[in-house]
């Protein structure tokens, strides 16, 4: 996954993200929208042939800090699911 800042303002940021799956970005978007200080979090596939996605976040605080919190939360959730599945599935 590669990310590049398209535009950045104190309370809004736009990112271009390549070499990723849109599903991962939807999870991060979901985590962002659970926060009360997020005004907007959107994800689109810019063009399907280039595998480029754009993400825009508008926040009452610093948007990059909000992205970090959301990704940390998504990683924790994925690890919890992994532990749950591993505890229920017996590997032969």
C-alpha positions in Angstrom: 0.0 0.0 0.0 1.3 3.4 -0.9 -0.3 6.7 0.2 0.3 10.2 -1.0 -1.2 13.4 0.3 -3.2 15.2 -2.4 -4.1 18.2 -0.2 -3.8 19.0 3.4 -5.4 21.7 5.5 -5.5 22.0 9.3 -8.9 20.2 9.5 -9.1 18.3 6.2 -6.9 15.9 4.3 -7.2 14.1 1.0 -5.1 11.1 0.2 -4.3 9.0 -2.9 -3.8 5.4 -2.0 -2.5 2.7 -4.4 -1.8 -1.0 -4.2 -4.6 -1.6 -1.7 -8.0 -3.3 -1.5 -10.9 -0.9 -1.1 -12.2 -3.1 1.7 -9.4 -2.2 4.0 -10.2 1.5 3.4 -13.9 0.9 4.1 -12.9 -0.6 7.5 -10.8 2.5 8.3 -13.6 4.7 7.1 -16.0 2.9 9.4 -13.6 3.4 12.3 -13.3 7.1 11.5 -17.0 7.6 11.4 -17.5 6.1 14.9 -15.6 9.2 16.2 -17.7 12.2 17.2 -15.1 14.7 16.0 -15.1 13.4 12.3 -17.4 15.5 10.1 -16.7 13.5 6.9 -14.8 10.4 5.9 -15.1 9.2 2.3 -13.4 6.6 0.1 -13.7 6.1 -3.6 -12.0 4.1 -6.3 -10.6 6.8 -8.5 -10.2 4.5 -11.5 -10.5 0.7 -11.5 -7.7 0.1 -14.0 -5.1 2.1 -12.0 -6.1 0.6 -8.7 -6.1 4.1 -7.2 -8.3 5.0 -4.3 -8.9 8.4 -2.8 -9.8 9.1 0.8 -10.9 12.4 2.3 -11.3 13.2 6.0 -12.7 16.3 7.5 -12.3 16.6 11.3 -12.6 19.0 14.2 -9.1 18.0 15.2 -6.0 16.9 13.2 -7.1 14.5 10.5 -3.8 12.6 10.4 -4.1 11.8 14.1 -7.6 10.5 13.5 -6.4 8.3 10.6 -3.8 6.8 12.9 -6.3 6.1 15.7 -8.7 4.5 13.2 -6.1 2.3 11.7 -4.9 1.2 15.1 -8.4 0.3 16.0 -8.9 -1.6 12.8 -5.7 -3.5 13.4 -6.8 -4.4 16.9 -10.2 -5.6 15.6 -8.5 -7.8 13.0 -6.2 -9.3 15.6 -9.2 -10.0 17.8 -10.9 -11.8 14.9 -7.8 -13.8 14.2 -7.5 -14.9 17.8 -11.2 -15.8 17.8 -11.0 -17.9 14.6 -7.7 -19.6 15.7 -9.3 -20.6 19.0 -12.3 -22.1 17.2 -10.5 -23.9 14.4 -8.3 -26.8 15.0 -5.3 -27.0 12.6 -4.4 -30.5 11.5 
